Every structure is written in structure tokens, then in C-alpha cells.
């Protein structure tokens, strides 16, 4: 990633994804250098939710995607201490790729 020395940095942040374990869309474990994050941050949740809707992505392959994804779509991102629900407005373009635009991200909460 060409970030140089990140010994004292809080980047890069990476997430491992797996199929949902508790009825959500996808399960995550987010890593901040030197430790596993207890939950998932807002930007991380929005990034994972967007990736879940991109056909052909790794996230799309492991996620349980709602049948209807055009219009307002909720993606439930599971994390170790609960879940984070991201609502995305989706419009399918003529090429078939859904550009996701996050509309709201409620605060993370326990399940």
C-alpha cells in the first residue's frame, strides 16, 4: 500500500468478511494496526456495505444480499459487539452496476 512506517499510525484499517452469523448481511472483523477493533467505524461500515452491493466483489460473494437492491436498501454489517445498519440509495445504471450512495448510518448498537 506504500504507506511507509505505520508503527504509530491508526492506518491502514482492514476488514475481514464472512457470511453473516446472526441474521445480518455480512459479518466483519476490522483490524486497526496492532489490534482487532471491538466494533466497526462509520467509514468502515459504509465501505463494507457499498462493497456488498458491487457485483463481482469479494464482499458480494459472501454477503446475503436483500432480493430488492434498487432504491433504499439496508445492509446490516455484523461486528463482534453487535451490528451497524447502513441505509444506501441504489440506482442500477444501464451497465448494470449499482452505484451506492449512503443516505444514513445509525449509531452502532448491540444486537
Helices and strands as residue ranges (DSSP letters): E 14-18, E 26-32, E 35-36, H 42-52, H 58-62, E 71-79, E 82-92, E 98-105
